Every structure is written in structure tokens, then in C-alpha cells.
Amino acid sequence: MNVASRVCVRFLVSLAVVVALSRPSAAQDLGPIDGAWEGALDYIHGPGLLQRKYPPQTWRIVLDNNTAHMFIIRDGKLQEVHPGKFKVERLRTNVIVYGVTSGRDSDGEWIESSSFILLQTAPDALGVTSAGAVNNANLPLDRDISKFFSVQTGIFHRVK
């Protein structure tokens, strides 16, 4: 199994543990997780992950029952990412937002798998881990962004 596959398997096992260990607790009343959340996601670097140094990205996540809208914030403006393409799985304080999309840009065709794992840690705080896999199908295999995985993490706060 190659390094990228091992990273993906470790991620999926960790995700399964988080979902399996989600249990109700009478001591925790964090309020509703629905609403708008905003924060910065920082790239994690390691074997099998994208090695380019990108600055943190600011995101807004809007949850409403089983719907999620994902926005990236650039120059103070909201830009929705893949409108209508994300699916949602949720259980109390834990939410997974995921999607598989494709498109074209200056490098040609790309195919992307994206996931955002959300854990409400306080009434107005949300831990976020994002993982993605990208295939830039028209780029030569020796280019570092031809095929890659990325992982980002951050703490988001409720937008009031």
C-alpha cells in the first residue's frame, strides 16, 4: 500500500472512531449546531500530503438540517464552493459534509473528493478538519499537483 493510501486509510479509521464514540451526555448542552460558522483552515503537512505552502483559507459553513453550504472568503467576499453538491451526515454534535465534484480550469480537467468533519465543542465553537483528494487529470504525473491529498484543520466560531 502506498503512502497516500495509508494516509487515506488512517483518516477513514479516525473518522469511524469519532462517529462510533459519539454518545449523548446529559452534562453537555451545546445548543443547536445549525447556523453559520466561520474560521480559518490551516494546511497540515506530512507524508503523502500536498507539500506546497499555502496560507490559511477562511471559510464559512452554513448548516440547516441536512443541508450545508460551503463558502470560501476571498477579499472579504463570500464565494460558494460547489453549490448543491455537498451531502450531510449528522448525529448531535458531529457532522460530516462531503462531496465529489469535477470541473475545468487553466490546468484542464480536475476531479475532487472533499470532506469536512465538524465537532461542536462549545455553544459557539466548532472544530473542523477538512480532507481532500484532487486529480488534475491533464497534468503530467511528475507535477506535484497532478494528484494529491490535503488536510486542513481549524476552529470556527458561530456567526451572529
Backbone as CSV, one residue per row, in Angstrom:
resi,resn,N_x,N_y,N_z,CA_x,CA_y,CA_z,C_x,C_y,C_z
1,MET,0.865,-1.171,0.000,0.000,0.000,0.000,0.912,1.235,0.000
2,ASN,0.649,2.196,-0.901,1.496,3.391,-0.969,1.163,4.364,0.167
3,VAL,2.004,5.397,0.306,1.872,6.348,1.412,0.524,7.069,1.366
4,ALA,0.099,7.506,0.195,-1.174,8.229,0.094,-2.337,7.332,0.516
5,SER,-2.300,6.063,0.144,-3.364,5.138,0.546,-3.371,4.934,2.051
6,ARG,-2.172,4.820,2.665,-2.103,4.656,4.123,-2.658,5.880,4.834
7,VAL,-2.352,7.092,4.328,-2.886,8.319,4.929,-4.406,8.322,4.841
8,CYS,-4.942,7.942,3.682,-6.391,7.910,3.496,-7.036,6.887,4.426
9,VAL,-6.435,5.693,4.559,-6.985,4.661,5.440,-6.968,5.148,6.884
10,ARG,-5.852,5.754,7.337,-5.779,6.286,8.706,-6.866,7.329,8.945
11,PHE,-7.083,8.185,7.968,-8.113,9.214,8.086,-9.488,8.577,8.231
12,LEU,-9.797,7.589,7.395,-11.109,6.947,7.444,-11.319,6.192,8.753
13,VAL,-10.263,5.551,9.272,-10.372,4.861,10.564,-10.625,5.872,11.664
14,SER,-9.906,7.000,11.656,-10.133,8.043,12.656,-11.554,8.572,12.584
15,LEU,-12.045,8.774,11.383,-13.414,9.246,11.187,-14.413,8.253,11.764
16,ALA,-14.201,6.961,11.532,-15.106,5.938,12.046,-15.111,5.932,13.574
17,VAL,-13.941,6.129,14.185,-13.859,6.174,15.648,-14.644,7.359,16.191
18,VAL,-14.502,8.532,15.571,-15.227,9.725,16.023,-16.731,9.485,15.958
19,VAL,-17.207,8.933,14.851,-18.642,8.689,14.705,-19.108,7.633,15.698
20,ALA,-18.322,6.560,15.881,-18.726,5.474,16.777,-18.769,5.910,18.236
21,LEU,-17.905,6.847,18.608,-17.834,7.265,20.005,-18.767,8.426,20.339
22,SER,-19.547,8.879,19.377,-20.493,9.972,19.622,-21.644,9.452,20.475
23,ARG,-21.699,9.867,21.703,-22.733,9.422,22.638,-23.363,10.648,23.290
24,PRO,-24.651,10.595,23.576,-25.281,11.721,24.254,-24.768,11.841,25.681
25,SER,-24.723,13.053,26.171,-24.297,13.289,27.545,-25.208,14.333,28.157
26,ALA,-25.773,13.999,29.309,-26.676,14.929,29.980,-25.934,16.186,30.428
27,ALA,-24.628,16.082,30.640,-23.848,17.221,31.125,-23.531,18.214,30.010
28,GLN,-23.718,17.816,28.772,-23.368,18.683,27.651,-24.620,19.179,26.949
29,ASP,-24.890,20.441,27.062,-25.959,21.064,26.284,-25.318,22.197,25.517
30,LEU,-24.875,21.899,24.302,-24.146,22.883,23.499,-25.072,23.709,22.620
31,GLY,-26.359,23.427,22.660,-27.288,24.158,21.809,-27.242,23.625,20.392
32,PRO,-27.955,24.266,19.491,-28.055,23.768,18.110,-26.750,23.967,17.346
33,ILE,-26.472,23.014,16.475,-25.293,23.134,15.618,-25.647,23.851,14.311
34,ASP,-26.952,23.911,13.987,-27.364,24.619,12.776,-27.006,26.103,12.893
35,GLY,-26.732,26.701,11.753,-26.392,28.120,11.709,-25.150,28.344,10.873
36,ALA,-24.606,29.547,10.944,-23.426,29.926,10.167,-22.196,29.913,11.079
37,TRP,-21.124,29.322,10.589,-19.868,29.193,11.317,-18.742,29.698,10.416
38,GLU,-17.762,30.361,11.002,-16.677,30.919,10.199,-15.341,30.738,10.907
39,GLY,-14.301,30.463,10.108,-12.963,30.325,10.674,-11.945,30.032,9.594
40,ALA,-10.688,29.948,10.016,-9.583,29.690,9.092,-9.161,28.232,9.180
41,LEU,-8.854,27.654,8.027,-8.325,26.302,7.953,-6.853,26.376,7.565
42,ASP,-6.008,25.772,8.406,-4.561,25.727,8.155,-4.185,24.378,7.563
43,TYR,-3.309,24.385,6.564,-2.857,23.153,5.932,-1.923,22.386,6.875
44,ILE,-2.100,21.073,6.895,-1.231,20.165,7.626,-0.278,19.563,6.597
45,HIS,0.997,19.412,6.977,1.979,18.838,6.060,2.500,17.534,6.638
46,GLY,2.690,16.554,5.770,3.190,15.254,6.181,3.320,14.352,4.971
47,PRO,3.812,13.137,5.189,3.980,12.196,4.075,2.656,11.947,3.356
48,GLY,2.694,12.016,2.041,1.517,11.762,1.237,0.595,12.950,1.064
49,LEU,0.879,14.062,1.739,0.035,15.252,1.660,0.677,16.310,0.780
50,LEU,-0.145,17.213,0.272,0.325,18.330,-0.533,1.430,19.063,0.218
51,GLN,2.571,19.258,-0.414,3.713,19.872,0.261,3.836,21.371,0.013
52,ARG,3.069,21.905,-0.932,3.142,23.343,-1.183,2.689,24.108,0.044
53,LYS,3.301,25.243,0.275,2.951,26.093,1.423,1.914,27.115,0.981
54,TYR,0.683,26.891,1.371,-0.397,27.821,1.086,-0.795,28.519,2.380
55,PRO,-1.242,29.762,2.306,-1.718,30.432,3.519,-3.038,29.823,3.974
56,PRO,-3.417,30.032,5.244,-4.718,29.543,5.713,-5.840,30.127,4.849
57,GLN,-6.925,29.361,4.726,-8.095,29.813,3.979,-9.222,30.077,4.965
58,THR,-9.948,31.176,4.771,-11.097,31.482,5.627,-12.354,30.945,4.953
59,TRP,-13.131,30.198,5.736,-14.336,29.545,5.246,-15.536,29.951,6.084
60,ARG,-16.711,29.854,5.480,-17.977,29.948,6.204,-18.776,28.696,5.843
61,ILE,-19.290,28.042,6.863,-20.125,26.853,6.702,-21.509,27.207,7.227
62,VAL,-22.524,26.982,6.413,-23.899,27.248,6.832,-24.639,25.912,6.868
63,LEU,-25.027,25.497,8.081,-25.752,24.244,8.281,-27.225,24.529,8.527
64,ASP,-28.077,23.766,7.858,-29.525,23.875,8.059,-30.105,22.479,7.863
65,ASN,-30.368,21.802,8.977,-30.845,20.422,8.950,-29.870,19.558,8.165
66,ASN,-30.299,18.965,7.068,-29.416,18.094,6.287,-28.874,18.776,5.038
67,THR,-28.709,20.089,5.122,-28.149,20.871,4.030,-26.940,21.642,4.532
68,ALA,-25.918,21.707,3.700,-24.732,22.503,4.032,-24.339,23.330,2.814
69,HIS,-24.034,24.592,3.073,-23.486,25.477,2.044,-22.098,25.867,2.507
70,MET,-21.125,25.690,1.626,-19.724,25.943,1.938,-19.273,27.165,1.148
71,PHE,-18.686,28.119,1.861,-18.208,29.347,1.229,-16.751,29.551,1.570
72,ILE,-15.974,29.989,0.608,-14.625,30.458,0.877,-14.704,31.984,0.850
73,ILE,-13.936,32.616,1.701,-13.971,34.081,1.782,-12.682,34.618,1.180
74,ARG,-12.831,35.372,0.104,-11.681,35.982,-0.583,-11.938,37.468,-0.715
75,ASP,-10.977,38.255,-0.273,-11.105,39.716,-0.345,-12.394,40.192,0.320
76,GLY,-12.775,39.528,1.416,-13.960,39.923,2.163,-15.283,39.518,1.540
77,LYS,-15.236,38.770,0.434,-16.462,38.367,-0.261,-16.660,36.867,-0.158
78,LEU,-17.934,36.477,0.074,-18.285,35.059,0.128,-18.419,34.499,-1.280
79,GLN,-17.788,33.350,-1.517,-17.915,32.668,-2.795,-18.296,31.226,-2.493
80,GLU,-19.539,30.831,-2.864,-19.982,29.466,-2.558,-19.177,28.457,-3.368
81,VAL,-18.763,27.385,-2.691,-17.964,26.331,-3.302,-18.891,25.162,-3.650
82,HIS,-18.908,24.767,-4.899,-19.698,23.639,-5.391,-21.151,23.683,-4.894
83,PRO,-21.913,24.726,-5.225,-23.295,24.839,-4.741,-24.125,23.592,-5.047
84,GLY,-24.820,23.114,-4.028,-25.713,21.977,-4.178,-25.041,20.623,-4.305
85,LYS,-23.726,20.564,-4.230,-23.009,19.303,-4.449,-22.661,18.567,-3.156
86,PHE,-22.766,19.239,-1.999,-22.355,18.607,-0.746,-23.505,17.842,-0.117
87,LYS,-23.166,16.698,0.468,-24.112,15.882,1.225,-23.751,16.005,2.702
88,VAL,-24.712,15.665,3.582,-24.515,15.841,5.022,-24.932,14.575,5.763
89,GLU,-24.092,14.154,6.692,-24.434,13.134,7.687,-24.224,13.787,9.036
90,ARG,-25.173,13.588,9.972,-25.041,14.262,11.259,-25.629,13.430,12.378
91,LEU,-25.027,13.600,13.549,-25.528,12.988,14.771,-25.143,13.921,15.915
92,ARG,-26.127,14.613,16.447,-25.979,15.550,17.558,-24.883,16.585,17.279
93,THR,-23.731,16.451,17.938,-22.665,17.462,17.839,-21.702,17.204,16.685
94,ASN,-21.884,16.103,15.975,-20.948,15.709,14.924,-21.628,15.768,13.560
95,VAL,-20.915,16.348,12.598,-21.437,16.471,11.237,-20.312,16.158,10.262
96,ILE,-20.653,15.445,9.199,-19.716,15.240,8.097,-20.368,15.832,6.853
97,VAL,-19.648,16.732,6.200,-20.085,17.333,4.939,-19.111,16.820,3.884
98,TYR,-19.651,16.244,2.798,-18.757,15.646,1.822,-19.323,15.770,0.411
99,GLY,-18.425,15.668,-0.567,-18.855,15.730,-1.948,-17.752,15.309,-2.902
100,VAL,-18.144,14.893,-4.076,-17.212,14.583,-5.162,-17.641,15.444,-6.335
101,THR,-16.708,16.237,-6.837,-17.027,17.194,-7.895,-15.955,17.161,-8.979
102,SER,-16.244,17.828,-10.081,-15.263,17.946,-11.154,-15.504,19.260,-11.884
103,GLY,-14.523,19.628,-12.663,-14.636,20.858,-13.440,-13.408,21.052,-14.304
104,ARG,-13.297,22.249,-14.856,-12.146,22.596,-15.703,-11.597,23.932,-15.245
105,ASP,-10.288,24.070,-15.336,-9.625,25.348,-15.084,-8.447,25.468,-16.036
106,SER,-7.514,26.365,-15.749,-6.391,26.595,-16.662,-5.488,25.368,-16.815
107,ASP,-5.547,24.429,-15.850,-4.755,23.200,-15.941,-5.513,22.067,-16.631
108,GLY,-6.766,22.303,-17.008,-7.572,21.266,-17.645,-8.599,20.705,-16.676
109,GLU,-8.957,19.436,-16.857,-9.979,18.800,-16.031,-9.426,18.429,-14.655
110,TRP,-10.264,18.646,-13.625,-9.931,18.200,-12.271,-11.105,17.439,-11.691
111,ILE,-10.783,16.484,-10.816,-11.776,15.712,-10.077,-11.375,15.816,-8.610
112,GLU,-12.336,16.152,-7.739,-12.006,16.398,-6.337,-13.001,15.700,-5.414
113,SER,-12.464,15.039,-4.399,-13.260,14.496,-3.293,-12.968,15.372,-2.086
114,SER,-14.020,15.869,-1.414,-13.851,16.776,-0.283,-14.668,16.288,0.898
115,SER,-14.103,16.456,2.107,-14.872,16.167,3.316,-14.512,17.185,4.386
116,PHE,-15.521,17.546,5.150,-15.354,18.447,6.283,-15.959,17.732,7.486
117,ILE,-15.146,17.462,8.485,-15.612,16.797,9.695,-15.754,17.874,10.760
118,LEU,-16.964,17.999,11.307,-17.284,19.073,12.238,-17.627,18.483,13.600
119,LEU,-17.124,19.107,14.645,-17.441,18.723,16.013,-17.707,19.980,16.816
120,GLN,-18.943,20.134,17.276,-19.286,21.293,18.099,-18.673,21.073,19.479
121,THR,-17.776,21.974,19.896,-17.051,21.827,21.161,-17.571,22.758,22.250
122,ALA,-18.355,23.745,21.875,-18.960,24.710,22.799,-20.140,25.332,22.054
123,PRO,-21.018,26.069,22.744,-22.169,26.647,22.044,-21.790,27.466,20.803
124,ASP,-20.635,28.141,20.852,-20.228,28.983,19.728,-18.874,28.600,19.146
125,ALA,-18.452,27.334,19.327,-17.165,26.867,18.797,-17.342,25.538,18.074
126,LEU,-16.674,25.413,16.939,-16.785,24.245,16.090,-15.384,23.846,15.628
127,GLY,-14.940,22.639,15.987,-13.684,22.121,15.455,-13.934,21.587,14.058
128,VAL,-13.019,21.882,13.131,-13.194,21.472,11.738,-11.909,20.827,11.233
129,THR,-12.049,19.669,10.622,-10.961,19.034,9.873,-11.473,18.803,8.469
130,SER,-10.685,19.210,7.495,-11.047,19.039,6.097,-10.005,18.155,5.434
131,ALA,-10.464,17.218,4.626,-9.548,16.370,3.857,-10.043,16.329,2.424
132,GLY,-9.103,16.300,1.507,-9.477,16.262,0.103,-8.477,15.483,-0.722
133,ALA,-8.942,15.006,-1.859,-8.094,14.331,-2.834,-8.407,14.951,-4.188
134,VAL,-7.359,15.344,-4.914,-7.537,16.015,-6.200,-6.756,15.272,-7.278
135,ASN,-7.418,15.056,-8.413,-6.780,14.507,-9.596,-6.871,15.571,-10.684
136,ASN,-5.759,16.212,-10.984,-5.681,17.136,-12.120,-5.335,16.272,-13.331
137,ALA,-6.365,15.778,-13.995,-6.249,14.699,-14.968,-5.390,15.033,-16.183
138,ASN,-5.245,16.306,-16.519,-4.484,16.676,-17.704,-3.042,17.066,-17.415
139,LEU,-2.644,17.076,-16.160,-1.267,17.437,-15.820,-0.369,16.198,-15.859
140,PRO,0.885,16.376,-16.269,1.820,15.244,-16.251,1.994,14.712,-14.822
141,LEU,2.225,13.422,-14.704,2.342,12.786,-13.394,3.509,13.322,-12.559
142,ASP,4.519,13.915,-13.191,5.661,14.422,-12.420,5.402,15.789,-11.787
143,ARG,4.262,16.405,-12.060,3.895,17.677,-11.418,3.362,17.408,-10.017
144,ASP,3.775,18.192,-9.028,3.380,17.940,-7.640,1.880,18.082,-7.399
145,ILE,1.190,18.805,-8.267,-0.255,18.947,-8.093,-1.047,18.110,-9.100
146,SER,-0.381,17.140,-9.742,-1.088,16.254,-10.663,-2.140,15.453,-9.907
147,LYS,-1.730,14.839,-8.809,-2.617,14.085,-7.931,-2.121,14.294,-6.515
148,PHE,-3.021,14.722,-5.613,-2.556,14.995,-4.254,-3.682,14.906,-3.242
149,PHE,-3.280,14.748,-1.981,-4.184,14.804,-0.836,-3.874,16.066,-0.055
150,SER,-4.892,16.623,0.612,-4.660,17.750,1.509,-5.501,17.562,2.765
151,VAL,-4.970,18.068,3.874,-5.678,18.049,5.156,-5.516,19.427,5.772
152,GLN,-6.622,19.967,6.287,-6.614,21.273,6.941,-7.394,21.160,8.245
153,THR,-7.018,21.971,9.229,-7.762,21.996,10.487,-7.939,23.435,10.959
154,GLY,-8.946,23.632,11.813,-9.166,24.955,12.384,-10.320,24.942,13.364
155,ILE,-10.468,26.053,14.057,-11.587,26.281,14.970,-12.456,27.383,14.370
156,PHE,-13.743,27.102,14.227,-14.683,28.069,13.683,-15.540,28.605,14.823
157,HIS,-16.091,29.793,14.615,-16.984,30.415,15.598,-18.301,30.755,14.930
158,ARG,-19.350,30.723,15.733,-20.680,30.999,15.214,-20.761,32.457,14.739
159,VAL,-21.339,32.643,13.549,-21.559,33.981,13.006,-22.910,34.451,13.536
160,LYS,-22.912,35.601,14.182,-24.157,36.097,14.790,-24.758,37.208,13.961
